[in-house]
Amino acid sequence: MKFKALTLSVLLCAVVSARAESGMLKCTDEADGQVSNKTKLLKTYTREYWQIATSEVKSLPKPLLKTGFVAGDFHFNNAGIYYDFARNRAEFQITDFDDAGKNYLIADFFKFLTYVQKLDKSVDQRQLFDAYIDGLQNKEAAPPSEIESLLYGSQLDFSKDSRKYIENQREEITAFDKATIKKDIQNIIEKLKKLKVISRLKDLDYMVQINDSGSSMNALRVQFIGTDENAVTGVIEFKQMKCSATGRPDQQNVTENFDSAKKFVLSFSPANIVKNQFTYKLDDSHYFLVREKKKNFIKKIDLESLPSARMTAVASFYANYLGRMHSPSADTFYTEMVKNNSAELIQKAKDIAKKFKDEVKN
């Protein structure tokens, strides 16, 4: 039995054709709120981290100052496992590009190292270096058992879980109290409802979320659920876009940022779900990433709470994946410098992490 997805390849064409000319978005500091969890601090204040990191890494030897595509905020929950029903297979892939861009490769790796250390200080960082270096040399690591068990599940199980996911989304959206929506946000919703991608859906309902942590803290998310002409029910999300932490600090063209990240990721992973994601400009202040919400099967496992031995295995797999993403931009000089200076680079990552901690606490 095949699980049918909402026909977004057709529906989202309406969004693209209706999109206005892209423009520049002014970058503002909006990450206000009470964030105490040490890993959430790193995930939330991504701009502050990159401001410190880009300044600090400039003191490193020139071969380490390679720039290229960076994920910007690479961690366990910003990658996932999604099932491609057309190809009848699951795939591990990076899924969050909020802070992607062109910047120092080593700073991208430093941030991941710091994230893992915040989760578990006993993880051997040298193993992560080894995995990262293998990735730079395009040596793909075998998935750890936690991820392997998900990658090779049956299509029937994926179908059942996907269907249950949509059912749960319907329940959550139906239960949402629309009386809590502020007038300015309701006005945005009414405009979005007029788009062909939304207006053609039957049994339409919606909900609003405002992120309370993460790099998209305070960003608006509007989720619509509906049924298309093929009687398939799905969720379409409009996620408000912000400036990337790895880009210019004053203003950025967020649509070009995403289009560039999308082009790179599809060259690296052609089946990535980013293929059917698009940007939409509502007005000069509101840009949205438009995508069909699908179940991320990796969330069946709480990777951030794994015991140390398993944490090391999973983190090494992620480090290898990051290295393979960096490989098109790296060269042999960069790879050799990373390989031969792991102790110094581990200390540099710690120094940046301490400066970051002091900065955000103040």
C-alpha positions as CSV (number, residue, x, y, z in Angstrom):
1,M,0.0,0.0,0.0
2,K,1.5,3.3,-1.0
3,F,1.0,6.5,1.1
4,K,0.1,9.4,-1.2
5,A,1.4,12.8,-0.4
6,L,-0.4,16.1,-1.1
7,T,0.2,17.1,-4.7
8,L,2.5,20.0,-3.8
9,S,4.7,19.7,-6.9
10,V,1.6,21.1,-8.7
11,L,0.1,23.2,-5.9
12,L,3.2,25.1,-5.0
13,C,3.6,26.3,-8.5
14,A,0.8,28.7,-7.7
15,V,3.0,30.2,-4.9
16,V,6.0,30.5,-7.1
17,S,4.1,32.2,-9.9
18,A,2.4,34.5,-7.4
19,R,5.6,35.5,-5.6
20,A,6.6,39.1,-5.9
21,E,10.1,40.2,-6.8
22,S,12.5,39.3,-4.0
23,G,13.9,42.1,-2.0
24,M,16.2,42.8,0.9
25,L,15.1,42.0,4.5
26,K,16.6,44.1,7.3
27,C,18.2,42.0,9.9
28,T,17.1,42.6,13.5
29,D,17.9,41.1,16.8
30,E,14.6,39.4,17.9
31,A,15.8,36.5,19.9
32,D,14.3,37.8,23.1
33,G,13.1,35.5,25.8
34,Q,14.0,33.2,28.6
35,V,16.3,30.5,27.3
36,S,18.2,28.6,30.0
37,N,18.8,25.2,28.5
38,K,22.5,25.2,27.5
39,T,21.9,23.4,24.2
40,K,19.0,25.7,23.4
41,L,21.2,28.7,24.0
42,L,23.5,27.5,21.2
43,K,20.6,26.8,18.9
44,T,18.8,30.1,19.6
45,Y,21.6,32.6,19.6
46,T,23.2,31.4,16.3
47,R,23.9,34.9,15.1
48,E,25.9,35.7,18.2
49,Y,27.8,32.5,17.9
50,W,28.8,33.1,14.3
51,Q,29.8,36.7,15.0
52,I,32.2,35.5,17.6
53,A,33.4,32.5,15.6
54,T,34.0,34.3,12.3
55,S,36.2,36.8,14.2
56,E,38.1,34.2,16.2
57,V,38.9,31.8,13.4
58,K,40.6,34.5,11.4
59,S,43.7,33.9,13.7
60,L,44.0,30.3,12.4
61,P,46.5,29.4,9.6
62,K,45.3,30.4,6.1
63,P,44.6,26.8,4.9
64,L,41.9,26.5,7.6
65,L,40.1,29.7,6.4
66,K,38.3,27.9,3.6
67,T,34.8,29.2,2.9
68,G,31.9,27.4,1.3
69,F,28.4,26.1,2.0
70,V,27.8,25.9,5.8
71,A,24.7,24.5,7.5
72,G,25.0,27.2,10.1
73,D,23.1,25.4,12.9
74,F,23.9,21.7,12.4
75,H,22.6,19.5,15.2
76,F,20.7,16.3,15.7
77,N,17.2,17.8,15.1
78,N,18.1,19.8,12.1
79,A,18.6,16.6,10.1
80,G,16.2,13.8,9.7
81,I,14.9,10.7,8.0
82,Y,12.1,11.2,5.5
83,Y,10.5,8.5,3.3
84,D,10.3,8.9,-0.4
85,F,7.3,6.9,-1.5
86,A,8.0,7.5,-5.2
87,R,11.4,5.7,-4.8
88,N,10.2,3.4,-2.0
89,R,13.1,4.3,0.3
90,A,14.0,6.4,3.4
91,E,16.9,8.8,3.4
92,F,18.9,10.7,6.0
93,Q,19.1,14.3,5.0
94,I,19.7,17.8,6.3
95,T,16.4,19.6,6.6
96,D,16.9,23.0,8.2
97,F,18.5,25.8,6.2
98,D,17.5,28.9,8.3
99,D,21.2,29.7,9.0
100,A,22.8,28.2,6.0
101,G,25.1,30.3,3.7
102,K,28.6,30.8,2.7
103,N,31.1,31.1,5.6
104,Y,34.1,29.4,7.2
105,L,33.8,25.6,7.1
106,I,35.8,25.2,10.3
107,A,33.4,27.4,12.3
108,D,30.5,25.2,11.1
109,F,32.3,22.2,12.5
110,F,33.2,24.0,15.7
111,K,29.6,24.8,16.4
112,F,28.6,21.1,16.0
113,L,31.5,20.1,18.3
114,T,30.3,22.6,20.9
115,Y,26.7,21.3,20.6
116,V,27.8,17.7,21.2
117,Q,29.9,18.8,24.2
118,K,26.9,20.5,25.7
119,L,24.9,17.3,25.4
120,D,27.6,15.0,26.8
121,K,31.1,16.1,27.8
122,S,32.4,12.5,27.8
123,V,32.1,12.2,24.0
124,D,35.6,11.8,22.4
125,Q,36.0,14.9,20.2
126,R,38.9,13.2,18.4
127,Q,36.5,10.6,17.1
128,L,34.3,13.4,15.7
129,F,37.4,14.8,14.0
130,D,38.2,11.5,12.5
131,A,34.6,11.1,11.2
132,Y,34.6,14.7,9.9
133,I,37.9,14.1,8.0
134,D,36.6,11.0,6.5
135,G,33.6,13.0,5.3
136,L,35.9,15.7,3.8
137,Q,37.5,12.8,1.8
138,N,34.1,11.6,0.7
139,K,34.2,8.5,2.8
140,E,30.6,7.8,3.8
141,A,30.2,6.4,7.3
142,A,27.8,3.5,7.9
143,P,24.8,4.6,9.9
144,P,24.7,3.7,13.6
145,S,22.1,1.1,14.7
146,E,19.6,3.8,15.9
147,I,19.5,5.4,12.4
148,E,20.0,2.2,10.4
149,S,16.9,0.6,12.0
150,L,14.8,3.6,10.8
151,L,16.3,3.7,7.3
152,Y,15.5,0.1,6.5
153,G,11.9,-0.1,7.9
154,S,9.1,-1.4,5.7
155,Q,7.0,0.9,3.5
156,L,3.9,-0.3,5.3
157,D,5.3,0.9,8.6
158,F,6.3,4.3,7.1
159,S,2.8,4.6,5.6
160,K,1.0,3.8,8.9
161,D,3.2,6.3,10.8
162,S,2.8,9.0,8.1
163,R,-1.0,8.6,8.2
164,K,-1.0,8.7,12.0
165,Y,1.1,11.9,11.8
166,I,-1.5,13.6,9.6
167,E,-4.3,12.5,11.9
168,N,-2.4,13.9,14.9
169,Q,-1.9,17.2,13.0
170,R,-5.6,17.4,12.3
171,E,-6.4,16.9,16.0
172,E,-3.9,19.5,17.1
173,I,-5.0,22.1,14.5
174,T,-8.7,21.5,15.3
175,A,-8.0,22.0,19.0
176,F,-6.2,25.2,18.5
177,D,-8.0,28.3,20.0
178,K,-8.2,30.8,17.1
179,A,-9.5,33.4,19.5
180,T,-5.9,33.8,20.7
181,I,-4.7,35.0,17.3
182,K,-3.8,38.7,17.2
183,K,-5.4,40.9,14.6
184,D,-2.2,41.6,12.6
185,I,-1.5,37.9,12.4
186,Q,-5.1,37.1,11.4
187,N,-4.8,39.6,8.6
188,I,-1.7,37.7,7.3
189,I,-3.6,34.4,7.5
190,E,-6.5,35.8,5.5
191,K,-4.1,36.9,2.8
192,L,-2.5,33.5,2.7
193,K,-5.8,31.7,2.5
194,K,-6.5,33.5,-0.8
195,L,-3.5,31.9,-2.4
196,K,-4.4,29.1,-4.9
197,V,-2.2,26.7,-3.0
198,I,-4.5,27.1,0.0
199,S,-7.9,28.1,-1.5
200,R,-8.2,25.0,-3.6
201,L,-8.0,22.7,-0.5
202,K,-11.2,21.3,1.0
203,D,-12.0,20.9,4.7
204,L,-9.5,23.7,5.4
205,D,-8.3,24.5,8.9
206,Y,-5.3,26.2,10.4
207,M,-3.3,27.0,13.4
208,V,-0.5,29.5,14.4
209,Q,2.7,28.9,16.3
210,I,5.4,31.3,17.5
211,N,8.7,29.7,18.1
212,D,9.9,30.1,21.7
213,S,13.5,28.9,21.1
214,G,15.8,28.0,18.3
215,S,17.3,30.3,15.7
216,S,13.8,31.2,14.4
217,M,12.7,32.3,17.9
218,N,9.7,34.6,17.6
219,A,9.1,33.6,14.0
220,L,5.6,33.1,12.8
221,R,4.5,29.7,11.5
222,V,1.0,29.2,10.0
223,Q,0.0,25.6,9.3
224,F,-2.9,24.8,7.0
225,I,-4.4,21.3,6.8
226,G,-6.7,20.4,3.9
227,T,-7.6,17.8,1.3
228,D,-6.7,18.1,-2.3
229,E,-8.6,17.0,-5.5
230,N,-7.2,13.5,-5.2
231,A,-8.7,13.1,-1.7
232,V,-5.3,13.3,-0.1
233,T,-5.0,15.2,3.2
234,G,-1.8,17.1,4.1
235,V,-0.3,20.0,6.0
236,I,1.2,23.1,4.3
237,E,3.3,25.3,6.5
238,F,4.2,29.0,5.9
239,K,7.3,29.5,8.1
240,Q,8.5,33.1,8.5
241,M,12.0,33.6,7.2
242,K,14.7,35.6,8.9
243,C,18.3,36.6,8.1
244,S,20.8,33.8,8.2
245,A,23.3,33.8,11.1
246,T,26.1,33.1,8.6
247,G,25.2,36.0,6.3
248,R,25.6,39.8,6.4
249,P,24.6,41.4,9.7
250,D,22.7,44.4,8.3
251,Q,20.4,43.1,5.6
252,Q,20.0,40.0,3.4
253,N,18.1,38.8,0.4
254,V,16.5,35.8,2.2
255,T,14.9,34.3,-1.0
256,E,18.3,34.3,-2.7
257,N,19.8,32.7,0.5
258,F,17.3,29.9,0.4
259,D,17.6,29.4,-3.4
260,S,21.4,29.1,-3.1
261,A,21.1,26.6,-0.2
262,K,18.5,24.6,-2.1
263,K,20.7,24.4,-5.2
264,F,23.7,23.2,-3.2
265,V,21.7,20.7,-1.1
266,L,20.0,19.1,-4.2
267,S,23.4,18.7,-5.9
268,F,24.6,16.9,-2.7
269,S,21.3,15.0,-2.1
270,P,19.0,15.1,-5.1
271,A,16.1,13.4,-3.3
272,N,16.1,15.9,-0.4
273,I,12.7,17.2,0.7
274,V,13.9,20.8,0.0
275,K,13.0,20.0,-3.7
276,N,9.4,20.9,-3.1
277,Q,10.1,23.9,-0.8
278,F,9.7,27.4,-2.0
279,T,9.8,31.0,-0.7
280,Y,7.0,33.5,-0.8
281,K,7.1,37.2,-0.3
282,L,3.9,38.6,1.3
283,D,5.3,42.1,1.8
284,D,8.6,43.8,2.5
285,S,8.6,42.5,6.1
286,H,7.2,39.0,5.7
287,Y,8.9,36.3,3.7
288,F,7.8,32.7,4.2
289,L,9.3,29.3,3.5
290,V,6.4,27.2,2.1
291,R,6.6,23.5,2.4
292,E,4.5,20.4,3.0
293,K,5.0,19.2,6.6
294,K,6.0,15.6,6.6
295,K,6.9,13.2,9.5
296,N,10.6,13.2,10.5
297,F,11.0,9.6,11.5
298,I,14.3,10.3,13.4
299,K,12.2,12.0,16.1
300,K,11.0,8.5,17.1
301,I,14.4,8.5,18.9
302,D,15.5,11.0,21.5
303,L,19.0,11.3,20.2
304,E,20.0,14.0,22.6
305,S,19.4,11.7,25.6
306,L,21.4,8.7,24.4
307,P,24.0,7.1,26.7
308,S,27.6,8.3,26.1
309,A,28.7,5.3,23.9
310,R,25.7,5.6,21.6
311,M,26.0,9.4,21.6
312,T,29.5,9.1,20.3
313,A,28.4,6.8,17.5
314,V,25.5,9.0,16.4
315,A,27.6,12.2,16.7
316,S,30.3,10.7,14.6
317,F,27.8,9.8,11.9
318,Y,26.6,13.4,11.9
319,A,30.2,14.7,11.8
320,N,30.9,12.5,8.8
321,Y,27.8,13.9,7.1
322,L,28.9,17.5,7.8
323,G,32.3,16.7,6.4
324,R,30.8,15.3,3.2
325,M,28.7,18.5,2.8
326,H,31.9,20.5,3.2
327,S,33.9,18.4,0.8
328,P,33.0,20.3,-2.4
329,S,34.4,23.5,-0.8
330,A,37.4,22.0,1.0
331,D,40.8,21.1,-0.5
332,T,43.7,18.9,0.5
333,F,45.4,21.7,2.4
334,Y,42.3,22.3,4.6
335,T,41.8,18.6,5.1
336,E,45.4,18.0,6.1
337,M,45.4,21.0,8.5
338,V,42.3,19.7,10.2
339,K,43.8,16.2,10.5
340,N,47.1,17.4,11.9
341,N,45.9,20.0,14.3
342,S,43.0,18.4,16.1
343,A,44.2,19.2,19.6
344,E,44.7,22.9,18.8
345,L,41.4,23.1,17.0
346,I,39.5,21.4,19.9
347,Q,40.9,24.1,22.2
348,K,40.0,26.8,19.7
349,A,36.4,25.5,19.6
350,K,36.4,25.6,23.5
351,D,37.7,29.2,23.5
352,I,34.9,30.3,21.1
353,A,32.3,28.4,23.1
354,K,33.4,30.2,26.3
355,K,33.3,33.6,24.7
356,F,29.9,32.8,23.3
357,K,28.6,31.7,26.8
358,D,29.9,35.0,28.3
359,E,28.3,37.0,25.5
360,V,24.8,35.6,25.7
361,K,24.8,35.6,29.5
362,N,25.4,39.3,29.4
